[in-house]
Amino acid sequence: MGILAYLQRIGRSLMVPVAVLPAAAILLGIGQWVSHIEWVSHVNLFGLMEWDASIVAKFLVTSGSAILSNMPILFAIGVAYGMSKDKDGAAALSGLVGFLIITTLLSPESIAFFHGIDIKAVKDWQKLVPPAFNSINNQFIGILVGIISAELYNRFSSIELHKALAFFSGKRFVPIIVSVVMLLVSVLFYFIWPVVYSGLEYFGQLIQGLGSAGAGIYGFFNRLLIPVGLHHALNSVFWFDVAGINDIPYFLGGQSSIDAGKAVVGITGRYQAGFFPVMMFGLPGAALAMYHTAKKGNKEKTASIMFAASIAAFFTGITEPLEFAFMFVAPVLYFIHAVLTGISLFIAATMQWICGFGFSAGLIDMLLQSGNPLAVHWSMLILQGLVFFVVYYMVFRFVIIKFNLKTPGREDEDTTLSSTEKTPKKQEIGDTSKLAEQYLAVVGGKENLINIDSCITRLRLGVNDSELVDEQTAKALGAMAVIKLGKTGVQIIVGTQAEKIADQMKKLV
């Protein structure tokens, strides 16, 4: 497996723990809203207590914070599960075991013991421990443990031991071997973690030192990496505690993050805020431009596609259906889109128009987080978005017409006809079992498949030979794009039904 394909596997697996963030965002968002309610209920619950808004708010915020404070361990479990070959619970359990071992062995208390420091006798013993070990419980360690655990699971989950030890054969053996390996990793990290930690800390400080420009650079590369699916790995650096930035958890933590000195009003959230104008307004503006420039006979079909994709982008922040509509047929437009995204993040960070999200930069997250004390001047993002709607519309329309780009609705008639005549009729979204059968044929049958996985909107497939994948047939079935990553990697952008189709394909295989 090539390095690019392996990095994609890691990026894909990161979506498993990230998927729990919306739960935290909802709990925290509602809790922060409730905290602003100035009323006291006169309902006395069974004569025991009188409920008021502050109690409800505390209950919700504490629940959401429980998720955020345990993100490192969720990354260890989620990455181990996501990178395992058959998505088995034993891999997730192994990730948990590995994480507990390394974080316990390298905890400040353990390091103090190894250094001969009596923590009961020395008052400020923490200052005598290298600062790197005070931050051993972080997402970087969680991701690393998850990767190691998944690789060990994939290697040893089918092992057969001697009859006397038969009970521990197969998947039961994995947590045992993970325990042994993590002991060795802990010894290694005892020496190298301070160096690694210093490097990560330096990188985080370097990016943060660039201020608004750093946010803009991140926004540009965030979009640019989407075609190959590596944006998730980049996001983990800025959104979580890989390089000390941890933008999403600190933002969602709200007042508690401020009180703990982890968040700064006007700063925390800068790696999220600029996405709102692009996802809610900019890309719908691009969709309108593509509709207006479509050929007359294709306008109705183009309108239905663009409208549905724009609604998804505006409300939920899911933009891949729109982006893949022009990503490969008009790469110059996608590059412009990446540049405009970087500019949007730069503007929002410079002006300190801040809002964050738990899932993506759509209206739902904006409304949920508008009550967050770290969400400052968030309504200005709407004004910025209206400007970006116009900018996207004008730029996209000009470039499409000027260079006669073949965006949706502008395809050559002969090409469209030949592809549709030769390929099966597009299925309804709900007919996933039939779609799975057809996509299985598109990729060359089960004999050509190595593994099947999915992301939010894409099938991620390992194949023996990517040249056997029929791109035209896939697009006729409704796929927005087919990405071939070398000889053995293929991604098919099918929309939000990707996971259902992947599950059905696994059953067929």
N, C-alpha and C positions, 0 to 999 in steps of 0.2 A: 504494500500500500504506500502510495506517495505521501510526501509530507503535507501537500495541500489537502488531500483527501482525509488524512488523519486530523488535521486542524479543523476540518469541517465536522468531523465526528465529535470533537470536543465542543465546538460551537453549538452543534445541535443538542448535545447533552446538557448544556447550560440552560436550555429552555425548560428543563424539567423543574429545577428549583425556582427559576424565575417565575414559573407559572403560579406559584403560591403568592406572589406579590399583590395581585389584585385583591385577594382576601384581606391582606393587611391594609391596603389602600382604602378599601370600603369601610372597614372597621374604624380606622383612624380618621378618615374623612368625615364620616357621620358623627363620630365622637367629637371632632373639633367643631362641627356645626352645632351640635347639641350644647357644647360648652358655652356658646354665646347666647343661649336662651336664658332670659332673666325671668324665670317663673319658678314657683314652688308648688308642687302638687299637694293638695290637701287630703290625698288618699292615704289612709293609714293602713298598711298591709298587715292584716291580722293583729293589729295593735302592737306590732313589733317595731316598725320603722316608718318614717315618712320619706318618700322618694322625692328627689328634686333633680334638676337637670345635671348638676355637678356629679351626682352619683352615677347616673346613666352614662355621662361622658367618660368618667373614670373607668367604668366597666368596659366600654367599647375601646377606648384608647389603650388600656392595659392589655386587652385581648390582641389588638393589632400589634402592639409592641412585642408581644411574646413571639410573634413570627419573625419580626425584624431582628431581635436580639439573638435569634438562633439561626440566622442565615448561613453562617459557616458550616454548621453541622448539616443543614439542609442541602448545601452544595455538595458535601461529601457523599451523602446518600443519593441525591439526585443524579450527580455525574456518574457514580458507580452504576446506578440503574440504567441511565441513558446510554452509556457506552457498552453495556453488557450485550452479548450476542443475541440473547433471547428475552431481554427485559424481565429478568427473574428477580423475585424478592430476595433471594440468597445473595445476589450481588449488592443490593441495597443494604442488607444486614452487614455484609462485609465492609462496606464503606463506613457504616456507623462504628463497627469494631475498630477499624483502622484509625479513624478520627479520634476516638476516645483514647486509644493507646498513645498516639503521638502528642496530643494536647495535654495529656496527663503527665507523661514522662518529661515533657519540655515546658511544663508550667513553671511559673516563678518559684513556687514552693519547692518543686523538685530540683530546679537548678540551684536554689539556695542550699539544699541538702547536699547536692553533689559538690558544691564549693565549700562545704563545711561550715555553713552559716546557720546559727541557731535562731530561727525566726521568732522564738518565744523570748529569747534573751536580748536580741538586737532590735531596737525600736524601729529604725528606718531601714530594715533589711532589704526592702524593695530597691533602694537606691544602689545596693551592692550587686544586684543582678543585672546583667546586660539588658538594656531596654528592649532589644529584639524579642526576648522571651516574655515580656509583658504583653506582646501582641501576637502570640503564637496562635490564638484562637481567631482566625480570620478566613476570609473567603479563598484566598490564595492557597492556604493549607488545605481547605476543604476540597478545592478543585484537584489539587495534586493527589490527595488521598483517594479521591473518587476515581481518578485515572488509573492509579496503581491497583486499586481493588478490582476495577473492571477488567484490567489486563490479566490479573491473576485468576479471576473468575472464568474468563474466556479460555484460559490455558488449562485450568485444573478442574473445572466443573464436571468433567466426564471421567475423571481418574478412577481406576479400580484398584483398591488396596487388597492386601492379603485377607483371606477369609476371617482371620481372627480380628481384623480391624474393619470388616466389611461395613459396619454401621457408619463409619466415617468416610465412606467412599463418596464420590460424586460431589454434589453441591455442599454436603455437610463438611467436606474437607476444606472448602474455600475460606471460611472464617479462620480456620486454624492456620493455614499458610499465610493469610493476610496478617495475622497476629505476629508470626515469626518475622515476616518481611518488614513490618512496621517497626519492630524492635530495632532492626538493622538501619532502617531509614531514620529512626529517632537518633541513633548514635551518630549517623552521618550529619544530620541536621544540627546536632549539638555543636558541631564545628562550623558548618557552612551557613546556618540560618542567619546569624548576625550579618554576614556578608550579603546574602540575598536580600535580607530585610533592608539593609542600607541602600542597596541598589534600587529596590522598589520605592523606597522612601524618597530617594533622589529624583527618580523619574516623576513621581507624583508632585514633588515640589517644583520640578522644572516646568511641568505642564501648568500647574497652578500659578507659577510665576509669570507665565505668559498672559495671565488674566483673560480678558475677553477674546484675545487672539487665539489662545489655546482652545477655548470653547468653539471658535469658528473652525479651526483646523480639525478638531475632533468631528464636528458636524459634517465637514466635507468628506472625510474618510469613512465615516459611518455609512453614508449613502453609497460611496464608491465600492465598498466591500460587499454590498448586498448581493450582487450577481453571483458571487462564489460562496455566499453564506458565512463569511468570516466576520461579519459585523457583530455577531454575538460575543465573540472572543474580545473584540475591541471594546464593546460596551462594558464587559466585566471590569476593565481597567478603570473606566471613568465612573461607572454607576455603582460599583461595589468596592469592597475593601481589598483590592489587589495591590494598588499603589498608594493607598492612604487617602484616596479621594472620597469614595463611599457616598456618592451624591444622592442616590435614591433613598437608602435607609436613613441617612441623616435628615433629608428633607421630610420624609414621612414621619420621622420622630417628632417633628414640630417643636413645641415648647420644651419638651424634655431634652431634645438635642441642643437647643439654645442654652438651657440651664447647665448642661454638662460641658459646655464649651466646644461641642463638636460641630455646631452649625453657626453660620454667620448670616444674618438677615441681609438679603441683597446679593449674596455670593452663593450660598448653598442652593442648588437647583439650576445653576447656570448651564450645566450640561444636559438639561432637559427642556428648559423654557422655550428655546428657539425652535423646537420641533412643532409646537402648537400652530404657529402661523403657516408652516409648510403643509402639515398634514390636514389641518382643518380647512385651509383656504387656498394655499398655493397649488396643490395637486388638483383639487376640483377646478381651479382656474385653467390648469393645463388640460383637464378633461374637456372643458367647454371649448377650448381652442381646437382640440382634436375633432370634436363633434362639428364645429362650424367649418372646418377644412375638409371634412369627409365628402366623398362624392355624393351627388344627389340621391342616387339609388341606394346608397348604403347608410344614409343618415338615421333611419329608424333603428336599424340594428346597432349602429354605433352609439346612438343615444341611450339605448337600454343598457348596454355594457358600461358606458361611462357614468350613467346616473347611479347604477347599483354600486359601482366601485367608489364613487364620490361620497355616497351616503356612508359606506363603511369607513372611509378615511375620516370624514367629518365627525362621526359619533364615536368611533372606537379607536381611530388612529392606525388601523390596519391599512397599509398603503400598497402592499405588494401587488394586488390585482391591477392597480393603476400603473405602478412603476413598470411591471413586466409587459404592459401593453405597448410601451415604446422603448424599453430598455435595449432590446436587440435589433429592432427594426430601424431605430434612429438613435444610435449611441451618442451622437452629438447632443441630442436633447437630454439624455441622461447625465452627461457630464455637466451640462448647464444646470440641471436640477441639483446635482451634488454641490456645485459652486453656490447656488442660491441658498441651499440648506446651510452651508457654512456661514454665509452672510447673515442669515436669519439668526443663527445662534450667536454670532458676534454682536449683532444689534441688540438682541434681548439682554445679553450679558452686560454690554456697555451701558445700556439705559437702566439696568437693574429692574427689568420687567420680568418677574420670576413666578413661575408656577411649575409644579412637578407632577409626576404620575406614578401609578403603581403597575400599569400595564402598557399604555402607549398614550401619545399626545392627542387624544380626542376630546370631544365635548364632555363625555361622561367623567373622565378623569379631571378635567378642568373644573367642573362643578363640584366634584367631591373634594378637591384640594383647595378650593377658593377660600375656605375657612381656616386654612393652615396659617399660623403666624409667620411662616417663612414665605408665603405667597404674597409678594408685595407688588403693587401696581399690575396685578395679573390681568386686569381688564384691558390694559394697553396692548396685550398680546392679540386681542381681537382686532384692535385698530391696525396693528402691524399686519395681521392676517389679511385684512381687507385690501391693504396696499399690495401685499404679496399676491393676492388673487388677481389683481390687475396686472402686476408685473409678469406673473407666470402666463397669463392669458396672452398678453401682447408679445412677449418674447417667443413663446411656443408657436403662436400663430404666424409670426414673421418668419421664423426659421423654417417651419414646415412648408410654407408657400415658397420662400426664397430658394430652398434647396430641393423642393419637390420630394419631401420625405414620405415614405410609405407607412405612415401611422395608421391605426385602425380606421377602416373605411376608405382608405386611399390605395389599397392594394391593386395591382394590375389585374384586370378582369380575367385574363386567360389563366393566370396563376391560381386565382381564387377558384375558378371553375374546375380546373384540373385536379386540385387538391380535394375539393368537396365531392367530385364525381367518383374519385377512387377510394374514398374513405367512408367508414360507417357513419350512420346518422348520429348526431350529438345526443347524448342521453340527458335526461333531467337530473338535476343535482341530487335528488333524493334516491335515485336508482343506483346506489353505490355498488351493489353486488354485480350488476351488469357492467357498470363502468370498470370495476376491478378486473373482470374477465377480459374486457377489451384492452385495458392498459397492460395487462399481463401479456397479451398477444403483441402489443406495440413494442414492448421491450425485448421481444425475441423469445417469449415463452419462459416457463420456469427453469428450463435447462440453462438459460443465460443469466439467471438471477443468483447472486451470492447472498445478499441481504436486502431487507425491506425496512424502511423507516420513514418517518414523516416529521415535518415541522408544522408551523401554523398554516402555511398555504402551499407547501411543496412536498412532493414525494422525493425521498432521498434514497437512491437505489445503488447497490453495489452490483455490478454486472461483470461477466467474463469478457464481453466485447461490446463497447458502447456503439460501434458502427452498426450493430444489428437493430438499434433503436430507430423506429420509424417516426421522425419528427412531424411530417405532414399529417400522418394518421392521428398522432397525439393531439395536434392542434385542432383537427376536425372533431375530436371528441370533446373539445372545450378547454384544452390546456393553453395557458397564456404564453408559455415558453418551455423549451427543452434546453437544458444546459448540460453539455458533455464535458466532464472533468477528467481528461485523459482517457485511457483505455477502459478503466474499470469503474468510473464514477458517473452517475447521471442524476440530474435533478429535473423533475417535471412539475411545473407550477400549475396547480389545478384549482387553487382557491381554498376556502375554509373547510371543504369536505375532505382535505388531504388525509387526515388521520383515519377517517372512516374507510376511505378507499384502500389505504395501506393495510388496515386490519382485515379487510375482505381479501386482499391479495395474499396475505399471510395464510388465511384459511385455505385458499385455493392451492397454494404451494405446499 
